[in-house]
């Protein structure tokens, strides 16, 4: 049995917090959109129930269920891009058939500017993800240092 201080409490809630931070969603907006109570969200010792998890995945369709539940894989689903970039008619995106996507030379200047803005936003989101992951790695390194110090002190 693990000691209380070593237990990782509510990992799904921690992943939801990470998702909200990366996506720039305010907690109040999350609570309203999902119907999760503030007290449930703030509780450090209990996890979301099945209904809350289903509502989160339904409301935020780009969150990977595998990542949310197990903490493995990518945060965002591959089949649903962060930002869709369509052609002038809006019927294709950058993840679609390369033969149907017009080249930049075929686009109007406004479409090129929209493409650049979308790509800049996607880069900003990815940079936030990298920053958060660096924070998590730093915390993990600190925890490992503490464990090693504890092991060395018991010798």
N, C-alpha and C positions, 0 to 999 in steps of 0.2 A: 504494500500500500504506500502511495506517495504521501509525503508530508504536505500539509496544506500550503506552505510557502512555495513549493516546487510545482504545484498544479497549475496548468494553463487553464484559466477560467474563460468560458464562453468564447471559443475561437471563431465561431460563426459570426458573432457580434463584432469581433475585432476585424474580421474580413469585411463585414458590411461597412464599418467605419472607414476602412482603407478605401473601399470602392467609392463611398461618398466623398472622401477627400480628393481622390483622383478625378472624379467626375464633376467636382465643384458643387455638389448638392448640399444644401443646408439641412441640418438635422430636423428642424421644424417642418420643412417641405417633405422630407422623407416620412416623418411621422404622419402627416396629413395624407400623403399619397398611399401609404400602406395600411393605415389604421392601427399601427403598432403604438401602444401606449408609451408615454415618456418614461414611466417607472419601469416598464419591461425593458426598454432600450438601455436605460442607465444601470440596470442590475448587473453586477459583476459576477454573480455566482449562479445565475441561471441562464439557460440558452433559449433562443427562440423556439417556439413550438412549430409543428408542421404547417399549420394554417398560416402563420406569419411568414415562414420561409417560402411557401407557395405564393403568397401575395407579393413578397419582395421580388421573386423571379418573374412573376406576371407583370409587375409594374416596371421593373428594370430588366427588359428583355435581353440586354446585351451582357448581363452578368452570367458567367459560366456556372451552371449548377454544380458541376464537378469541382470547380475551384471553391465555390461558396460552401459546399458541404464538407469536402475532404481537404481543402487547402492545397490541392495539386493541380498542375496545369496552368493555363493562362487565366487571368482575371476576366477577360472579355472574350465572348464567343467569337470564333473565327468566321462562322457563317453569317454573322451580322456585323458589318464593319462599323468602326467608331464613327466615321464620317463618309456618307455616300456622296460621290461626285458624279453627276450625270452629264450627258451631253445637252445640246440646246433643247431637245425634246424632253429630256429628263428621264429617258427610259433605259439608261445604262449606268453602271457605276464602275469604279476602278477595279472591282473584283470580278467584273463580268467578262464576257468573251472579248478578247483583245481585237478580234477582227471587226467588231461592231463599234469600238470606241474611236471617235474621230481624233486625229492628231491635233496638236495645239495649233498648227497652221490653219486648220479648218474652223477654229473657234473664233468668236468675236472677242474683242479686247475685254469686255465685261466678264465673259466666261473665264478668261485667263486669270483675271483678278480674283474672281470667286474661287477658282482652283487654288491659287496661291494663299488666299485667306484660309481656306479649308485645310490645306496642308500645314500652314503655320499653326492652326489650332490643334491639329493632330500632333504636331511636334511638341507643342506646349503640354498637352496631356501626357505624352510619353515622358517628357522631362520630369513632370510631377511624379509619375510612377517610379522613375529611376530614383528620384530623391527620396521617396518613401521607402523604397526597397533598400537604399543605402542606410537609412535610419534603422530599419529592421536588422540589417546585417551588423551594424554597430552595436545594437542592443544584444544581439546574439553573441558577438565577440566579448562584450562585457560579462555576459552570463558565463561564457566558457572560461574566462579568466577567473571568475569567482569560484567556479567548480574546481579548476586546477589548483587554485590557492588553498581551497578547503582540503583537497586530496593531499597536497604537499604538507599541510599542517598536521595531518593525522598520521604521518609516517614517523 
